[in-house]
Amino acid sequence: MGVILLVLLLALVLGGLGFAAHVLWIIAAIVFLAWLVGFGISRGEAAGSGGRRRWYGRW
């Protein structure tokens, strides 16, 4: 009986970790896409202003 509970607990923990890792990958992809959009917008502003802006110019 104890072995069955241990195996079920292990399956629950590993399943939860897999789900959390999957969610983190989705969040990372969304953040990366937002970064790409922001980078593209800042490049567009630099080309229109006549001067070359650095990617760290707002810091």
Secondary structure, 3 states (H helix, E strand, C coil): CHHHHHHHHHHHHHHHHHHHHHHHHHHHHHHHHHHHHHHHHHHHHHHHCCCCCCCCCCC
